[in-house]
Amino acid sequence: MKSIYFAGGCFWGVQHFFSLVQGVSKAVCGYANGNTGRPSYEQVYTDTTGFAETVKVTYRPEQISLEELCSLFFSIIDPLSVNRQGHDEGTRYRTGIFWADEADAPVVRKACAQLSEKLGQPLAVEQEPLRNFYEAEERHQDYLDKNPEGYCHLSLKTFRYLKIWQHIRLFLADEPDTIARMANCSAILAQMMPQFLWTGFYRVAGQQLVLGPFAGPEACMRIGYGKGVCGSAWKQGRTIIVPDVEQFPGHIACSSRSRSEIVVPVRKADGSISGVLDIDSESLDAFDSTDALWLEKIAALMEIC
């Protein structure tokens, strides 16, 4: 067993999130890296103790790596926000990753450096050795289990996507065939997100995208490079969210029922695009940054390199 400490805003949601992660044996709310002895919640709330609301995550490294835990942590915070997450503001809500084992330091620093490079900005995430940690009062432990309607800066959609991502990751395991992986991914997304109209993949073939495995009504067989939402996501090399497909220039109407859409590139290890994950909804404005973040993580599972 190993432990790592994540400060990601209000610890209620962070604890609940990591308690759902496969390979994590325990997640505990507490206060870390402050300047006083054992504090109370009321003292930490004054922002005078230097403590940050922090979750101690104890995990089995043979089941989940520290790199994967850091990646999951980044998925639930705004890494550029200073002393604020969601509606919560104050130094107690600052973000950070604290390690008790110095061997973890280069792993954490590398993960943060990679994210900083991707965003093109320095992170507001502290990267420090753990100086102290005190468990929070019992009323704060497993708060969202005790109070399902309680406040959390993490959306319910985040917890649902974690479950989906883990299910796909576990189910696909080491299956080497990309098309087989795409087929089951499409099926799992359709089953676990029934509000989606169409979930599936298009594969790069020359200068066209060719229809791959999908779940939903019939679809366009081929899409040109730079054409429609799928072709544009391929050409631009980025996720595209379209709140209203009728307003997208050059939209290709595969189904009249589609009202909004999100398309995510699927990449190989060398960064080249091998296809796209395409999801449609019958509702306007059905997708947001949370969908984009998690669907990008799911798309990253498609290619075994």
Residue, then its C-alpha position, 0 to 999 in steps of 0.5 A: m500500500k502507498s499513500i498520496y495526498f490531494a488538495g482539490g478544493c472542498f474535500w467532501g467531493v474529492q474524497h467521494f471521487f477517490s473512494l470510487v477509484q478502483g485500486v484505492s483502498k481508502a480515502v480520508c478527509g483531513y487538513a495538510n501542510g499548515n502552520t499550527g498543531r491539530p486544527s479544527y474545521e472552524q479554525v481552518y475555515t478562517d484561512t489563518t492556519g495555512f492548512a488546505e483541505t486535503v484527502k489522503v488516498t491510500y492505494r495499491p500500486e499494482q492496481i493503479s499507478l501514481e501517474e493515473l491517480c494524478s491524471l484523475f486528480f487533474s480531471i476534477i480540478d481547475p489547475l489554473s485557479v488560485n485559492r478557488q475551486g467551484h464556488d469555494e474560495g480561500t487558501r484552504y481550498r488551494t490545490g496541491i499534491f503532497w507526498a510522504d515518500e520522496a520517491d513520488a516527487p519526480v512522478v508528481r512533478k513530471a505529471c504537473a509539467q506535462l499538464s502545464e505544457k499541454l495548457g501552455q501555462p504554469l499550474a496553480v497546483e502546489q507540489e510539495p513534501l507532506r509536512n503534516f496531516y490531521e484527519a478531519e472530524e468524523r462529520h466530514q468523513d464520507y460526507l456525500d454518502k451520509n448526505p446524498e443531497g449535500y453540496c459538492h463542487l463536482s458534478l454528478k456527471t463527473f462521478r458517472y463518467l468515472k464509473i464509465w471510464q473504469h468499466i471500459r478500461l477494465f472490460l477492454a483490458d489488453e485486447p489488441d484489436t482497435i476495432a474490437r475495442m471501439a465496438n465494445c466502447s460504443a456499446i458501453l457508452a450507449q448502455m450507460m449513457p442512454q440519453f445519447l442518440w448515437t455513439g460511435f467511431y469513424r476511422v481514418a482511411g486516406q483522406q476520409l473518415v470511414l464509419g466504424p463500430f457504433a450504436g444508434p441509428e444508421a449513419c454516414m458511411r464516409i466523411g471527408y477531411g475537414k468536412g462536417v463536425c467529424g472531419s473538422a475535429w480531425k483536421q483541427g486535431r481537437t475536440i469540438i462541441v456543437p451546441d446546435v448542429e444546425q448552426f455549424p457551417g457545413h454540418i452533415a445531417c446523418s440523422s434529422r434527430s441529432r440536435s447537438e454533437i461532440v467529436v473527440p480525436v482518437r490518437k496513436a502513441d505518436g500523436s497522429i489521429s487514427g479516428v474520432l469518437d462521435i456522440d450525438s444527442e437529441s437535445l440542444d446544448a447537451f455537452d460541456s467541458t466535463d463531457a469533453l474531458w472524460l470522453e478524451k480519456i475514454a478515446a485514449l483507451m482505444e489505441i494500444c501502442 
